[in-house]
Amino acid sequence: MNNIILASLGAAVGGGLRYWMSNAVYKFLPENFPYGTLTVNMLGSFLLGIIIFYFSEKELLSSEMRVLLTVGFCGGFTTFSTFSFETIALMRDSQFAAATINILLNVGLCLAGVFGAYLISKLFV
């Protein structure tokens, strides 16, 4: 039961930060592409990689803190369901090139984020 509370608290903070950050991105980038979702997915993937590959492997986090940060915060912060909806919306609007770019960037950059975190973590482990 304790882990459910921790995951819920982390998700609340992550979700709030996701909302703020995904909207803040549009102060710098145009709103004709889902840059906000891309940004939080990329950053969340990188952060998850750092937490798992660095902090967990060095045993710097308790199992409770790992649940709070990974399942809770990163789960609430990243937005795969939003990414999926926005991709379908682009397709529905016949913006097939933008939909394809959105898929490639989200998947590619998120994988790169986790892999980059893995490589950085290996330098310090």
trRosetta pair geometry for C-beta under 8 A, 3 or more apart (Angstrom, degrees):
i j d omega theta_ij theta_ji phi_ij phi_ji
1 4 5.6 -50 -158 28 41 114
1 5 6.8 38 149 -16 68 102
2 5 5.8 -56 -155 36 35 110
2 6 6.4 33 150 -17 68 107
2 64 6.8 -45 134 -120 117 115
3 6 5.5 -53 -144 40 36 113
3 7 6.0 36 157 -19 68 105
3 64 6.9 -131 -94 -122 73 69
3 67 4.8 -83 -147 -178 93 167
3 71 7.9 38 174 60 99 149
4 7 5.9 -53 -143 38 28 109
4 8 6.2 29 155 -20 62 109
5 8 5.7 -57 -147 38 29 113
5 9 6.3 29 155 -19 65 105
6 9 5.9 -54 -146 36 30 109
6 10 6.3 27 156 -15 64 108
6 64 5.7 -160 -87 -172 166 82
6 67 5.0 75 101 101 129 111
6 68 4.3 -83 176 -76 103 85
6 72 6.0 -110 137 -45 67 145
7 10 5.8 -57 -147 40 30 111
7 11 6.1 31 154 -21 65 109
7 67 5.6 -71 -65 162 86 97
7 68 7.0 -128 -76 -99 38 39
7 71 4.6 -40 -122 110 110 114
7 72 4.2 -159 -146 -72 41 89
7 75 7.3 5 -165 44 96 143
8 11 5.7 -54 -143 36 29 112
8 12 6.5 34 155 -23 63 103
8 72 6.8 -53 17 -122 16 107
9 12 5.8 -52 -151 30 31 113
9 13 6.7 24 154 -11 64 105
9 68 6.6 -23 77 -136 103 97
9 72 6.2 1 71 -160 60 146
10 13 6.0 -59 -152 40 33 106
10 14 5.9 29 154 -16 69 112
10 67 7.6 -173 0 127 148 61
10 68 4.4 159 -59 -174 126 58
10 69 6.2 -139 -134 -74 140 22
10 71 7.0 97 75 84 141 64
10 72 1.9 85 66 126 124 125
10 73 3.9 -84 -175 -39 99 67
10 74 7.9 -13 156 11 122 54
10 75 7.4 73 111 41 110 96
10 76 6.3 173 124 9 68 125
11 14 5.6 -55 -138 44 31 111
11 15 5.8 34 160 -22 66 109
11 71 7.8 -47 -57 130 100 67
11 72 4.8 -104 -33 -157 68 64
11 73 7.1 -126 -68 -73 33 25
11 75 5.7 -41 -98 87 96 100
11 76 3.3 148 -152 -62 55 123
12 15 5.9 -54 -142 36 24 110
12 16 6.5 24 157 -17 60 108
12 76 6.6 -76 -11 -139 17 165
13 16 5.9 -57 -150 37 29 110
13 17 6.3 23 155 -13 65 109
13 72 7.6 45 41 146 98 106
13 73 5.9 -29 80 -110 107 89
13 76 6.9 109 65 83 53 146
14 17 5.9 -59 -146 41 29 107
14 18 6.1 36 153 -25 65 106
14 44 7.8 76 -160 -117 116 118
14 72 6.6 160 -6 139 127 63
14 73 4.1 148 -61 -161 115 47
14 74 6.4 -121 -122 -38 148 11
14 75 6.7 108 82 65 162 52
14 76 3.0 125 77 79 112 100
14 77 3.5 -94 -167 -43 100 79
14 78 7.9 -29 171 2 126 56
15 18 5.4 -49 -144 32 31 115
15 19 6.5 35 155 -21 63 102
15 76 4.1 -78 -39 179 79 107
15 77 7.1 -118 -59 -74 34 41
16 19 5.8 -51 -152 31 31 112
16 20 6.6 25 153 -13 64 107
17 20 5.7 -56 -147 41 34 109
17 21 5.8 24 160 -13 70 112
17 77 5.9 -18 78 -113 110 100
18 21 6.1 -61 -138 44 24 103
18 22 5.8 18 168 -16 65 114
18 40 5.0 75 -134 -150 83 155
18 44 7.9 10 -94 -62 105 132
18 76 6.7 -147 -10 139 128 70
18 77 4.8 171 -62 -147 104 48
18 78 7.4 -133 -102 -38 131 12
18 79 6.1 139 -168 -53 137 112
19 22 6.4 -58 -137 38 19 104
19 23 6.6 8 162 -7 57 113
20 23 6.3 -75 -158 42 24 103
20 24 6.0 23 154 -24 67 114
21 24 5.4 -53 -138 35 33 114
21 25 6.7 48 159 -34 63 95
21 36 7.1 147 118 -157 65 86
21 39 6.5 -140 147 111 106 121
21 40 5.5 126 94 -80 123 102
21 43 7.7 -82 158 47 157 152
22 25 6.1 -35 -156 11 31 118
22 36 3.1 84 -168 167 73 114
22 37 6.0 41 -134 -62 124 48
22 39 6.7 171 -104 60 61 108
22 40 5.3 -44 -68 -21 96 129
22 79 7.3 33 -76 -17 147 157
23 26 6.2 -53 -169 24 44 110
23 36 6.3 38 -54 -123 28 146
24 27 5.8 -35 -172 8 53 115
24 36 7.9 123 47 -119 53 103
25 28 6.3 -77 -172 46 45 97
25 29 5.6 -21 157 33 86 115
25 35 5.1 -157 144 114 133 102
25 36 4.4 180 42 -92 132 69
25 39 5.0 -176 -89 1 144 155
26 29 6.1 -76 -111 67 40 73
26 30 7.6 -2 -143 163 78 12
26 31 5.1 36 -139 -80 124 90
26 35 7.1 143 -77 64 67 112
26 36 6.3 -31 -36 -55 93 113
29 33 7.6 -72 152 64 117 99
29 35 4.4 -40 104 67 150 172
30 33 6.7 65 87 20 91 87
30 35 7.7 109 64 -8 52 134
32 98 7.9 -99 144 -124 86 150
33 38 8.0 -2 139 -8 98 136
33 98 6.1 -138 -109 -155 94 115
33 101 7.8 -43 -142 96 128 124
33 102 7.1 -165 -164 -80 91 100
34 37 4.4 -8 159 30 113 115
34 38 6.1 127 110 -21 78 91
34 82 7.8 175 -167 142 139 97
34 83 7.3 158 121 -118 148 57
34 86 4.2 48 -63 170 156 156
34 90 7.9 -102 -10 -48 112 121
34 102 6.1 53 45 -129 110 126
35 38 5.4 -57 -145 41 36 115
35 39 6.0 41 156 -26 70 104
36 39 5.8 -53 -149 31 27 112
36 40 6.7 14 159 -8 63 105
37 40 6.2 -59 -145 41 31 101
37 41 6.0 29 158 -18 66 111
37 79 5.1 -104 -140 82 90 133
37 82 5.1 -152 -115 114 127 114
37 83 5.2 166 160 -80 132 72
37 86 5.9 -171 14 9 160 155
37 106 7.4 -19 124 -100 99 123
38 41 5.9 -61 -145 40 26 109
38 42 6.1 23 159 -18 64 111
38 83 7.8 106 -74 -110 54 105
38 102 7.2 -120 -71 -143 113 73
38 105 5.7 -7 -134 123 129 121
38 106 5.7 -113 -114 -83 77 80
38 109 7.0 56 -173 56 93 147
39 42 6.0 -60 -147 37 25 107
39 43 6.2 14 161 -8 64 112
40 43 5.9 -57 -137 46 31 106
40 44 5.6 33 162 -21 67 113
40 77 6.0 -148 -176 163 107 79
40 78 6.2 174 135 -112 91 44
40 79 5.7 56 90 0 125 112
41 44 5.8 -56 -138 41 24 111
41 45 6.2 27 159 -21 61 108
41 78 5.3 79 -115 -147 59 90
41 79 6.0 -93 -65 45 92 78
41 80 7.2 105 -115 -73 117 60
41 83 6.1 48 -66 -65 148 135
41 106 5.4 8 100 -146 157 92
41 109 7.5 95 102 89 99 106
41 110 5.3 -56 149 -80 98 119
42 45 5.9 -56 -148 34 25 110
42 46 6.5 23 154 -16 61 107
42 106 7.8 -120 -55 -130 82 51
42 109 4.5 -34 -106 135 112 119
42 110 5.9 -116 -98 -78 51 63
42 113 5.2 164 -168 -57 62 140
43 46 5.7 -55 -148 38 32 111
43 47 6.1 31 154 -18 67 108
43 77 7.7 -88 96 151 98 126
43 113 7.3 -137 -84 -138 13 147
44 47 5.6 -54 -142 39 31 111
44 48 6.2 35 156 -21 65 105
44 74 5.2 132 -169 -152 94 78
44 77 4.5 173 -102 107 120 109
44 78 3.6 -166 108 -67 158 94
44 79 8.0 135 10 -3 155 67
44 110 7.9 -13 73 -127 83 102
45 48 5.7 -51 -146 35 29 112
45 49 6.5 32 153 -20 61 105
45 78 6.8 88 -50 -102 69 136
45 109 7.6 137 51 121 144 69
45 110 3.9 158 -53 -155 163 77
45 111 7.5 -56 174 -44 149 20
45 113 3.8 100 97 82 105 133
45 114 5.1 -77 169 -45 95 86
45 117 7.9 -159 134 -6 66 131
46 49 5.7 -56 -154 35 31 113
46 50 6.5 31 151 -18 65 103
46 113 3.6 -93 -60 -170 77 104
46 114 7.0 -128 -90 -62 36 39
46 116 6.3 -23 -121 73 97 114
46 117 5.2 154 -160 -53 58 115
47 50 5.7 -51 -148 34 34 111
47 51 6.3 34 154 -19 66 105
47 74 6.0 -169 96 -99 108 107
47 77 7.6 -4 59 85 144 155
47 117 7.6 -146 -46 -95 7 146
48 51 5.7 -55 -148 37 31 112
48 52 6.2 20 159 -10 67 110
48 70 6.1 89 -136 -131 88 80
48 74 4.4 99 -78 -149 100 158
48 78 7.7 -22 -32 -33 131 137
48 114 6.6 -29 83 -101 99 95
48 117 7.5 160 78 48 53 170
49 52 6.0 -61 -141 44 27 103
49 53 5.5 -3 174 6 69 119
49 113 6.2 179 1 133 135 72
49 114 4.0 168 -73 -139 123 53
49 115 7.4 -82 -128 -7 153 18
49 116 7.0 102 97 68 159 64
49 117 2.6 129 110 65 118 142
49 118 5.7 -82 -170 -38 116 70
49 121 7.4 -141 149 -20 85 128
50 53 6.6 -62 -120 51 18 91
50 54 5.1 -21 -169 22 61 123
50 55 6.9 52 141 -8 70 99
50 117 4.5 -108 -52 -150 62 118
50 120 7.2 -24 -100 81 88 124
50 121 6.6 171 -129 -67 51 109
51 54 7.3 -35 -84 51 7 84
51 55 5.2 -36 -149 40 46 123
51 56 6.5 55 147 -24 61 101
51 61 7.2 23 -166 -25 85 160
51 66 7.1 141 163 -133 110 71
51 69 5.2 -170 -135 127 148 130
51 70 5.7 -171 113 -73 143 90
51 74 7.1 -131 22 -40 149 137
52 55 7.7 21 -18 52 9 82
52 56 5.2 -23 -150 22 37 135
52 57 7.7 55 147 -27 50 90
52 70 6.8 79 -64 -102 92 130
52 117 7.8 79 51 123 88 131
53 56 7.2 31 -21 47 10 97
53 57 5.9 -5 -175 -8 37 127
53 117 5.6 140 37 129 131 92
53 118 4.7 -156 -108 -107 164 58
53 121 3.7 168 123 36 105 166
53 122 7.5 -48 167 -42 120 71
53 125 8.0 -98 158 -45 78 138
54 57 6.4 -61 -133 39 10 102
54 58 6.3 -7 168 -1 54 115
54 60 7.8 -18 131 26 74 131
54 117 7.2 -104 -16 175 106 89
54 120 7.3 -36 -64 104 127 88
54 121 3.7 -135 -68 -120 83 105
54 124 6.4 26 -135 72 110 120
54 125 6.9 -142 -126 -62 61 101
55 58 6.2 -66 -142 47 23 101
55 60 4.5 -92 -155 63 73 112
55 61 4.8 55 147 -22 112 113
55 66 7.9 179 109 -95 112 87
56 59 7.2 24 -180 -81 35 37
56 60 7.6 -84 -61 41 20 75
56 61 5.8 -43 -85 44 61 116
56 66 5.9 71 -96 -111 109 127
57 121 6.7 99 36 165 135 128
57 125 5.7 -18 112 -119 129 138
58 124 7.9 -38 -61 119 138 95
58 125 6.2 -138 -68 -117 94 85
61 65 4.4 -130 -164 88 94 117
61 66 4.8 118 124 -60 129 83
61 69 7.1 -80 -143 23 151 138
62 65 4.7 94 51 8 79 100
62 66 7.0 -138 94 -6 42 87
63 66 5.5 -51 -148 34 34 116
63 67 6.6 37 152 -20 64 101
64 67 5.8 -53 -153 33 32 110
64 68 6.5 34 149 -19 65 106
65 68 5.4 -50 -147 36 36 116
65 69 6.1 22 159 -9 69 111
66 69 6.2 -63 -142 45 27 101
66 70 5.6 0 171 2 68 118
67 70 6.7 -61 -120 49 20 91
67 71 5.2 -21 -160 31 63 119
67 72 6.4 66 141 -15 63 104
68 71 7.8 8 -42 55 7 83
68 72 4.8 -35 -160 35 37 142
68 73 6.5 39 146 -17 63 101
69 72 6.7 15 -27 57 10 96
69 73 5.0 -27 -143 32 42 124
69 74 6.5 44 153 -16 60 98
70 73 7.4 24 -24 50 11 83
70 74 5.3 -24 -148 31 37 126
70 75 7.2 57 139 -27 48 94
71 74 7.5 30 -18 55 8 90
71 75 5.1 0 180 -18 39 138
72 75 6.1 -52 -118 38 2 108
72 76 6.3 -11 168 -6 51 113
73 76 6.1 -67 -147 42 23 103
73 77 5.8 17 160 -19 65 116
74 77 5.5 -57 -135 40 30 112
74 78 6.0 16 171 -8 69 108
75 78 6.8 -55 -133 41 20 95
79 82 3.7 -21 165 36 116 119
79 83 5.8 131 108 -25 82 85
80 83 5.3 -49 -145 36 35 117
80 84 6.3 38 155 -21 65 102
81 84 5.6 -50 -150 34 33 113
81 85 6.5 33 152 -17 64 105
82 85 5.7 -53 -147 38 34 111
82 86 6.1 30 157 -17 67 108
83 86 6.0 -58 -144 39 26 107
83 87 6.3 28 156 -21 63 108
83 102 7.4 174 -162 161 84 107
83 106 5.3 119 -150 -144 137 162
84 87 5.8 -56 -149 34 28 112
84 88 6.5 24 155 -14 64 106
85 88 5.9 -59 -151 39 31 108
85 89 6.2 33 151 -22 67 107
86 89 5.4 -50 -145 36 34 116
86 90 6.5 39 153 -21 64 100
86 102 6.7 -139 113 -172 105 153
87 90 5.8 -50 -152 32 32 111
87 91 6.6 30 150 -15 63 105
87 99 5.2 96 -162 -151 72 88
87 102 5.3 -168 -98 100 86 132
87 103 5.9 74 -126 -64 137 88
88 91 5.5 -54 -150 39 35 113
88 92 6.1 41 151 -24 67 105
88 99 7.9 86 -71 -131 16 126
89 92 5.5 -50 -144 34 32 115
89 93 6.4 21 157 -8 63 108
90 93 5.9 -66 -150 46 29 104
90 95 4.3 -84 -171 77 82 110
90 96 7.6 145 135 -83 95 23
90 98 4.9 -131 -160 97 133 105
90 99 3.9 173 100 -72 122 87
90 102 6.3 151 6 4 161 146
91 94 7.5 35 -178 -80 35 22
91 95 7.2 -95 -70 59 24 65
91 96 6.3 57 -118 -97 68 66
91 99 4.7 58 -59 -89 79 163
95 98 4.1 -16 153 37 111 120
95 99 6.0 128 100 -26 77 89
96 99 5.5 -51 -143 36 34 114
96 100 6.3 35 157 -19 65 104
97 100 5.8 -54 -149 37 30 110
97 101 6.3 30 153 -17 64 107
98 101 5.6 -53 -145 39 32 112
98 102 6.1 39 153 -25 65 105
99 102 5.6 -52 -148 33 29 115
99 103 6.6 30 153 -18 63 103
100 103 5.8 -52 -150 34 32 110
100 104 6.3 26 155 -14 66 109
101 104 5.8 -58 -143 42 30 108
101 105 5.9 26 160 -16 67 111
102 105 6.1 -57 -140 41 23 106
102 106 6.1 18 164 -14 62 112
103 106 6.3 -62 -144 40 23 105
103 107 6.1 7 166 -4 63 114
104 107 6.4 -63 -139 46 22 100
104 108 5.4 13 167 -11 63 123
105 108 6.0 -59 -127 47 20 105
105 109 5.5 8 177 -7 63 118
106 109 6.6 -55 -126 44 16 99
106 110 5.9 11 169 -14 57 117
107 110 6.2 -63 -142 40 21 106
107 111 6.3 19 160 -15 61 110
108 111 6.0 -61 -149 39 25 107
108 112 6.1 23 154 -16 64 111
109 112 5.3 -53 -142 42 34 114
109 113 6.1 44 153 -28 65 101
110 113 5.4 -43 -146 29 33 117
110 114 6.8 29 156 -13 62 100
111 114 6.0 -55 -151 38 33 106
111 115 6.1 27 153 -13 67 111
112 115 5.6 -58 -140 45 31 109
112 116 5.8 37 157 -24 66 108
113 116 5.7 -52 -142 36 25 112
113 117 6.4 26 156 -18 60 105
114 117 5.7 -54 -151 36 31 112
114 118 6.5 36 149 -23 63 104
115 118 5.4 -49 -150 33 35 117
115 119 6.5 33 152 -18 66 103
116 119 5.7 -53 -147 36 33 109
116 120 6.2 31 155 -16 66 107
117 120 5.8 -54 -143 40 31 110
117 121 6.0 34 156 -22 64 108
118 121 5.8 -56 -147 36 26 112
118 122 6.5 29 154 -24 62 105
119 122 5.8 -52 -151 29 31 113
119 123 7.1 38 150 -25 60 98
120 123 5.8 -50 -163 21 37 115
120 124 7.2 6 152 3 65 108
121 124 6.2 -77 -157 48 36 95
121 125 5.9 34 154 -31 76 114
122 125 5.8 -53 -129 29 33 111
